[in-house]
Amino acid sequence: MKILHLITRLILGGAQENTVLSCEGQVRQGHRVTLAHGPIYGPEGSLAQRAAISGARIVELSAMEREVRPLTDRRCYRQCRELIGDLKPDVVHTHSSKAGILGRYAAWGLNVPAVVHTIHGLPFHPYQSRWKNWMYIAAERRAARRCHKIVVVADAMTRQALAAGVGRPEQYLTIHSAMETGVYLHAPHQRDNVRRAMGFDENDFVIGTVARLAELKGHDDLLDALGDVVQRHANVKLLWVGDGWRRRRLEQRIARLGWTGRITLTGLVEPDRIPGLMSAMDLLVHPSYREGLPRTVPQALLCRTPVVVYDADGAAEVCRDGRTGRLVKTGDIAGLSEAMMWMVEHESERIALAERGRTLCTQMFDCQNMIDRLDRLYRQVLQERLP
């Protein structure tokens, strides 16, 4: 098959890693794959180098920008049409909101045999203005009528989209966003070396995050919730992995709290360092307000690192409260503090949670399973389209 993937930005992120892994797997299956994306900029990092060696043809669409800009978006739509017209793909698979809307319109208008969209995270949510939500919901409703199937990375995405009137139930299929599980499963072997390199001693209890330093990722909530934990346990240290536009403001707040010597901020790191850094943590906390399904959580569990997670979107499908982790109501600072304190003080229980999570995630996030299911989905759509 000739397959075209369209995504808005190729930064370091879950949707982007999912897309690049899909391209790599489909190339191995013998398909002719093209990956098109917009310009990459800012402190979030880039997957361009990984994509370049994936075996897929890489195309940058200069007008594919995240922000809503009518004139630029019109130019981007034309660029999508030109690319699709030149490639004549059997499948156009879109990812993220901007590429998903413009790409589906372009592919549908050119009668591409199979048009598929993946929802990695919905663009409408309770934490933005009503008019923005109205705009995104209206756009997603129209775009859903211009694709054959909608893949979601968590069942929660299907429920939320259908509740907003986006698409039809028969369009939806959950395919969990896979990852290279092997590098995380073997990461615990790196734990002692990484902790020494990061300056932690064996008595430190390291609470970590792996996320962009961005709005709605919950770093402020974590700081708010840590006061009692730090007061009771002087050996608690923090390891924040990632960078972003809010870094300077967070550093200023950390300094006001007097915790500068307690927190290590790595900044942007290469993806191959993430498993080792996760294995160095005694607990990963992910207090994000919105996610499709947070990849950080299964990655940590694969590393045998226990997790405390906000109950946002698809998080509960991996972090099953009392079974594979501690799930906290989104925005509940007191609950977040209690869950972290419990984890610090209940060693055997937290280890058991992580072991059960590791077993669950090893099965759920296998990369080849995702590739095979996508292949079957494409072929199903193409078969249904035959006269």
C-alpha positions, 0 to 999 in steps of 0.5 A: 500500500501507499500510505501517507501520514500527516501530523502537525508537528514532529516534536518530542511527544506521544502522538509523534512517537506513535506516528514515527513507530507506525511509519517504521513498522509499515516500512518493514511490512513492505509498504511505501510510506510518506510522513508529512509534518509542519515546521519544528521549533521551540524547546520541546525537541524534535523527532525529525532525526528518528523519522529521517531513518525510518525508511519513510519519505519525509516531507515538510509542509511549510504552512502546517502550523498549530495556531489557527490562522485562516490564510495560512490554513488555506495555504496548508490545505492547498499543500495537502491537496498537492501532496496527495494529488502527487502521491495518489496514496491508498491510505491517508492517515492523519494525526493531531487536530490541525493536520487531522482537519485539513488533511481529512478535507483534502483526502476526502475531496480527492477520493482517497480510498481509505481515510483514517484519523487518530485521536491522540487527545481531543482539542476541546476540553474543560480548561479552555474558553467556550468559544474555542471549544465550540470552534473545535467541536464544530470542526471535528464534527465536520471532519469526522464526516470526511473519514472512514475510520477514527482510531483512538488511543483510549476508550475514553476518547471515544466516549468524549467524542461521541458525547460531543457529537463527533462521528458515529459509533461504528467509526471508532476503534481503540488501538493503544498507542504502542511503544518500544517496550523492550528498552523500558523493560530492561531499564531497571538494570541502569538504575544504580548507575543513573542515580549516581550520575544524577547525584542521588544517593541510595537513601534518597526517595526520588519523585519524578515527572516526565513531561513538557514544562507546559500549561495543564501538565500539573507541575504547579499542582505537584509543588502545591502537594509536596509541602507535607511530603517534604516536611515529613520525609527529608530524603525526598528529592525531585527529578523533572525530565523535560523542557518547555515554555514555562520553565523559567516561571517554574524555576522562580517558584521553586526558588521562592519555596527554597527547594532549588537544591532538592529539585533536578531539572534535566531540560530536554534529553534525548529519547534514549535516556528516558528509560534510564531516568525513569528507572532512577525514580522511586515514584513517577507522578503525572498530574496532567489535566488532559491526555489521550492516554499518557505514555509516560505512565505505561513507560514508567510501569514497564520500568517497575516505577510506581505511579500516581496519576490524575484521573484525566481522559484515558489515564484510568485505563492504565493506572487502575487505582489500587491495582496498578497505581494510585489514581487521583481526582484531577485537580485534587491537591490534597488527594495528590499529597496523600497518594504521594505520602502513601507511596513513600511510606508503603514500600512493599505495596508500591512495588506490588502495584508497579509489578502488576502494572508492568505485566499489564503494559507489556501486553497492552503496548506491544508495538507489533500488535499496533502495526498489525492492527493498523494494517488490518484496519486499512485493508478492511476499509479498502476492501469495503470500498471495492465496487 
